[in-house]
């Protein structure tokens, strides 16, 4: 692979588009950090919703049907599963 050769990276051209993309990545990272500091409850709520939806979708793929409310209890309250399918 050429990318492992000595001096390969140093010899690469940085065009305007690449520099702009790098700058935008830094800008978005700063915005993300600010949002994490200013709205941690919103991010926590979104994360919880994503985990519940992901669990529900995974179960559906495997042919397991569990009511949404039961999934919420299992995920958020760490309720003990009743049977094998809930595990």
Secondary structure as UniProt FT lines:
FT   HELIX           2..4
FT   TURN            6..11
FT   HELIX           16..38
FT   HELIX           40..61
FT   TURN            62..63
FT   HELIX           68..76
FT   TURN            84..86
//
